[in-house]
Amino acid sequence: MNLLRSSVASEQGFASTITLRENLPSLVEAVVDALEGHLRQRLGEQRPKPLGLATGRTMVPIYAALVARVQRWPADELEHLRRSWCSFNLDEYVGLGLADRRSFAAYMTRHLGKPLQLSPQQLHLPDGEAINPEQQAGSYAAQLQSFGGVGLQLLGLGSNGHVGFNEPPCGPEASCRVVSLSQSTRKQNVAAFGGNPSQVPSQALTLGLKEILAADEIHLIVTGSAKAEILKALLNSPCTDQLPASWLRNHARVALWADQAALNREKVPEANFS
């Protein structure tokens, strides 16, 4: 049996549910099952809240599988999905825009926009080329609020415990803003920059924990052995500014998805795995 799913966690537990799969492909399918169900539900809603999306290597196979899944929908449902699509991304590098393939705007166009025939106006991201980044941060937060905030938020987990680009130390009241990126985060993102950390922008625009925690539900996806140490720390940590993702503990609907390379079930005493 390669699916291990926890029961609803206790009040002290980190997540409402923990889903563990033996390998990445089976985890991706499980995540996409949940996302597809959410997208189908949105089709019947009058004014569905936007999706909250993330970037990075963790999300690449998930978006690929999601695209393949919805492209098998009946034509009328797929067209409805395209027309009604609205998403807000977590972050963008300061100084990069859609024309730069290293930007998150270009990433989203590659992985979702073009395959699903979505316009850039449907894939909202902070404007990394804004003349006044601080002003852009405020405008982006206000725009998200005007849409009613995020319904379902996807998150990855940074190697230092960041979510979005909320680097430690960071508390739950931090809102959308310009941040300086740590050396560890820049190193983590070198793949798109020719393997050279010095080429990774030193600043980014990011939604804050305030906006993230306001989402109706949060799905944290953690894969690979490189994330095992930080995930173990997260699951055993109280809420602390030194581990920004720990503040997710205060949210009522957090789903944690992990493969066995990232999560050893024996290291999660608070979860009752079946």
C-alpha positions in Angstrom: 0.0 0.0 0.0 1.7 3.2 -1.1 -0.7 5.8 0.2 -0.4 6.7 3.8 -2.8 9.4 5.0 -3.2 10.8 8.4 -6.4 11.4 10.3 -7.3 14.9 11.3 -4.4 16.0 13.5 -4.8 17.1 17.0 -4.8 20.8 18.1 -1.0 20.6 18.5 -0.6 19.1 15.0 0.9 20.9 12.1 -1.5 20.0 9.4 -5.2 19.0 9.1 -4.1 16.1 6.9 -0.8 14.6 5.9 -0.6 12.6 2.7 2.6 10.6 2.2 3.4 8.7 -1.0 6.3 6.4 -1.7 7.6 8.3 -4.7 7.2 11.6 -6.6 5.0 10.4 -9.5 2.4 8.9 -7.1 2.5 12.0 -4.9 2.0 14.2 -8.0 -1.1 12.2 -9.0 -2.5 12.5 -5.5 -2.0 16.3 -5.4 -3.5 16.6 -8.9 -6.6 14.6 -7.8 -7.2 17.2 -5.2 -6.6 20.1 -7.5 -8.8 18.7 -10.2 -11.6 18.3 -7.6 -11.2 21.9 -6.5 -11.2 23.2 -10.1 -14.4 21.3 -10.9 -16.0 22.7 -7.8 -15.1 26.2 -8.9 -16.9 25.7 -12.2 -20.2 25.7 -10.3 -19.5 28.8 -8.2 -20.8 32.3 -9.1 -17.6 34.2 -8.0 -14.9 31.7 -7.2 -11.9 33.0 -5.3 -8.6 33.0 -7.1 -6.1 30.2 -7.0 -2.9 31.0 -5.1 0.0 29.6 -7.1 3.7 29.0 -6.5 6.7 28.4 -8.7 10.0 26.4 -8.4 11.0 22.9 -9.3 8.5 21.3 -6.9 5.6 22.7 -8.9 6.9 21.7 -12.4 5.6 18.1 -12.4 2.4 19.1 -10.7 1.5 21.7 -13.3 2.4 19.3 -16.1 0.2 16.6 -14.7 -2.6 19.1 -14.0 -2.5 20.4 -17.6 -2.6 16.8 -18.9 -5.6 16.0 -16.6 -7.8 19.0 -17.5 -7.0 18.7 -21.2 -9.0 15.4 -21.0 -12.1 17.2 -19.8 -15.1 17.6 -22.1 -14.6 20.6 -24.4 -17.3 22.7 -22.8 -15.9 22.2 -19.3 -12.4 23.0 -20.4 -13.6 26.1 -22.1 -15.4 27.2 -19.0 -12.2 26.6 -17.0 -10.2 28.8 -19.4 -12.7 31.6 -19.3 -13.1 31.6 -15.5 -9.4 31.1 -14.7 -8.0 33.6 -12.2 -4.8 33.0 -10.2 -2.4 35.1 -8.1 1.2 34.0 -7.7 3.2 34.5 -4.5 6.2 36.3 -5.8 8.4 37.7 -8.5 12.1 38.8 -8.8 12.7 42.6 -8.7 14.0 43.6 -12.1 12.6 40.7 -14.1 9.5 40.7 -16.3 7.6 38.5 -18.7 10.1 38.9 -21.5 12.9 37.4 -19.3 12.5 33.6 -19.3 14.1 33.5 -15.8 11.1 35.4 -14.4 8.3 33.7 -12.6 5.9 35.4 -15.1 7.7 33.5 -17.9 7.6 30.3 -15.8 3.9 30.6 -15.4 3.4 31.2 -19.1 5.4 28.2 -20.0 3.9 25.8 -17.5 0.2 26.9 -17.4 -0.5 29.9 -19.7 0.4 28.5 -23.1 -0.7 24.9 -22.4 -4.1 26.0 -21.2 -4.4 29.0 -23.5 -4.7 31.5 -20.7 -3.9 35.2 -21.1 -1.3 36.9 -19.0 -4.2 38.9 -17.5 -5.5 35.7 -15.9 -2.2 34.8 -14.3 -1.6 37.6 -11.9 1.9 38.2 -10.6 3.7 41.2 -9.0 5.3 43.4 -11.6 9.0 42.9 -11.2 9.8 45.7 -13.5 7.7 48.3 -11.6 9.6 51.6 -11.2 8.6 51.7 -7.5 8.7 48.1 -6.2 7.4 49.1 -2.7 4.4 50.8 -4.3 3.8 47.8 -6.5 3.7 45.5 -3.4 0.9 47.6 -2.0 -1.0 47.6 -5.3 -0.6 43.8 -5.7 -2.0 43.2 -2.2 -4.9 45.5 -2.8 -5.6 43.8 -6.1 -5.7 40.4 -4.5 -8.0 41.7 -1.8 -10.4 43.2 -4.4 -10.8 39.6 -5.7 -11.7 38.4 -2.2 -8.4 36.8 -1.3 -7.1 33.4 -2.2 -9.3 30.3 -2.1 -6.8 27.4 -2.4 -3.1 28.3 -1.9 -0.3 26.1 -3.2 3.0 26.4 -1.4 6.5 24.9 -1.6 8.9 24.9 1.3 12.3 26.6 1.2 15.4 25.0 2.6 15.5 27.7 5.4 11.8 27.4 6.1 10.6 30.2 3.9 7.2 30.1 2.1 6.8 32.5 -0.8 9.9 34.6 -0.3 9.2 35.2 3.4 12.7 34.7 4.7 13.4 34.2 8.4 12.8 36.1 10.6 9.2 36.7 9.5 6.0 36.8 11.6 2.4 36.3 10.6 1.6 40.0 10.2 4.1 40.5 7.4 2.3 41.7 4.3 3.1 42.0 0.7 6.5 43.7 0.4 10.0 43.9 -1.1 12.4 41.5 0.5 16.1 40.8 0.3 16.9 37.2 -0.5 19.3 35.2 1.6 22.3 33.5 0.1 20.7 30.1 0.7 17.6 31.0 -1.2 19.6 32.5 -4.1 21.6 29.3 -4.2 18.4 27.2 -4.1 17.2 29.1 -7.3 20.4 29.0 -9.4 19.1 26.5 -11.9 17.3 29.2 -13.9 20.4 31.4 -13.8 23.0 29.2 -15.3 24.1 27.8 -11.9 25.5 31.1 -10.8 24.1 32.4 -7.5 25.4 35.9 -8.2 23.1 36.1 -11.2 20.0 35.5 -9.0 18.4 38.8 -8.2 19.0 40.0 -4.6 15.5 41.2 -4.1 11.9 40.0 -4.8 8.3 41.0 -4.3 6.4 38.6 -2.2 3.0 38.1 -0.7 3.4 38.0 3.1 2.3 35.5 5.6 -0.6 37.8 6.3 -2.0 37.1 2.8 -1.0 33.5 2.7 -2.7 32.7 6.1 -5.9 34.5 4.9 -6.4 31.7 2.2 -9.3 29.4 2.7 -7.1 26.4 2.5 -3.4 25.8 2.1 -1.6 22.9 0.4 2.1 22.6 1.3 4.0 20.3 -1.1 7.4 19.0 0.0 9.5 16.5 -2.1 13.0 15.1 -2.2 15.6 14.2 0.4 17.0 17.8 0.3 13.9 19.0 2.1 13.9 16.2 4.7 15.8 18.2 7.4 13.7 21.4 7.1 10.5 19.4 7.0 11.4 17.5 10.2 12.2 20.8 11.8 8.9 22.3 10.7 6.9 19.4 12.0 8.6 19.6 15.4 8.7 23.3 15.8 6.4 25.7 17.6 5.4 28.9 15.8 8.5 31.1 15.5 9.7 33.9 13.2 12.9 32.0 12.7 10.9 29.3 10.7 8.3 31.3 8.8 6.5 28.2 7.6 5.8 27.3 11.2 3.1 29.9 11.3 1.0 27.7 9.0 0.3 25.8 12.3 -2.2 28.4 13.2 -4.3 27.8 10.0 -7.4 25.6 10.3 -7.0 23.9 6.9 -3.5 23.0 6.0 -2.8 19.9 3.9 0.8 18.6 3.8 1.8 16.5 0.8 5.2 14.7 0.9 7.0 11.8 -0.7 9.0 9.4 1.5 12.3 11.0 0.5 11.2 14.1 2.3 9.2 12.7 5.2 9.9 9.7 7.5 6.6 8.8 9.0 8.3 7.7 12.2 9.5 11.3 12.7 5.9 12.6 13.0 4.6 11.6 16.4 1.6 13.9 16.2 0.1 12.2 13.1 -1.9 9.0 13.2 -1.0 7.4 9.9 -3.2 4.6 8.6 
